[in-house]
Amino acid sequence: MKPSRYDENRFRSDAAAPPWGPAPGDVESFHRTLPGWRETPLVGLPALARELGVSRSNLLLKIEKYGLESAD
């Protein structure tokens, strides 16, 4: 058997959920329970994507999510 660069954590249990938060895979549900949580708007930027030569470009609008004023 070839030696591994990494050792397996023999104490790890995929069945055990951490006592301080949601079970693995249930993170989105947990965040939805936080006061004031709402989904961050995502805006497509097709012109920028074309200019950069990529298939898609998106922008997360954190300003709207947190109610920040625009710096017009």
Summary of the structure (lengths in Angstrom):
residues: 72
radius of gyration: 20.7
end to end distance: 63.8
largest distance: 63.8
contacts: 83
relative contact order: 0.11
helix: 24%
strand: 8%
